[in-house]
């Protein structure tokens, strides 16, 4: 299946969006607890990222994830503004 068709799978197009929000909320609660427990030394630890095959620190990867989430949020906000303007 082509990569860009993931949103057409039954779990994505037949369930309410709240099910995805619930998953993310639970995941973020767990990550918050974990990340708060890490020391500055822990955050400097590095790993090989599976997508890029490059070394990256936990600190850098956390920042990238935060940016990625904000990027998606901006898309949602803009889509809602567009929907509101057409009503």
N, C-alpha and C positions, 0 to 999 in steps of 0.2 A: 504494500500500500504506500503510495506517495506520502512523504512527510507532511505535506500541507493539508491532508485530509483528516487529521486527527479530530478536528472539531465536528466531523460528520458521523463519528461513531455513536452508537445508541446511548452510551452513558453521557455523552456531551449534548446530544440534541433531544433526549427524551426525559431528562430529569430537570427539576427546577435548578436555577443557578444557586439557590441557597445551599444545595448539597455540596457544591464546590467551595462556597464560602465557609461552610462548617468545617470542611477538611482543612482549609488553609488556616482558619482560626485555631483549631486544635494543634496543628503543626507549629504555628508561630508561638503558641503558649509554651509548648515543649522546648522549642529552640531558644526562647527567651530565658527559660530556666537554665538550660545548658550553657548558653553564651555568658550569662551573668556569673557562672561558676568558673569560667576560664580566667587564667592569670594573663598578664601581659606577655609572659614567656610562652604560654600556650598559644596565644594568638600569632606569634612569630613562627610557629611550626609550619612546615611546608609539606605539600603533597603533590603528586603528579595528577593534574586535572585530566579526567577521562576524555573530555571532548577535544582539548587542545594539545594534550600530551606534553604540557609545559608545567614547570614547577611554579607553584603559587602558594602564598601563605594563607592561613585561615583568615587573617585580618583583611587581606586583599579580597578574598573570595566573599567574605561577609559584606564588604562594601559593594561588590559587584551585584550580589543578590539584592541588596537594599535598593540600588539604582534600578535594577530590573523590575522590582515590584512597583516602584514609583513611576517607571516608564509605562507599565501596564495600566496603572491607575490613571495616568494622564490620558491614555486612549479612552478609557471608560468615561472620564469626565467630559472629554470632547464629544464623544458619541452621544452622551446624555444631553449636552448643550444643543447638538444638532437636532436631536429628537424633539427637544422642547421648542426649538425655533420653528419646527414644521407643524406643530400642533395649533 
